[in-house]
Amino acid sequence: MFERFVHTGDAALVTGSVGIGLSVVHLLVDRMGGTVGYSREGAATVFRVELPAAHEAAGELAEV
């Protein structure tokens, strides 16, 4: 689902869509050290993005 969609036809499959949104989200989240996923909840698709806190990404310990 997070791979870039490549359409070889002349017309867009969905008006106003180029098919790269989720692949860009996945790339950005991955580069920030996080994860992205999805689940189905009834008729809805729910996307989840988890990113490390700034101090975790920098390799520092949080002060409480």
LINKA-V72148 format. One record per backbone hydrogen bond with DSSP energy under -0.5 kcal/mol. NH is the residue of the N-H (numbers start at 1). CO is the residue of the C=O. If there is no record, write none. Layout:
nh:co
NH:CO
NH:CO
This chain:
nh:co
5:19
7:5
8:6
17:14
24:20
25:21
26:22
27:23
28:24
29:25
30:26
31:27
32:28
33:30
34:29
35:50
37:48
39:46
41:44
44:41
46:39
46:44
47:45
48:37
50:35
56:53
57:53
58:54
59:56
60:55
64:62
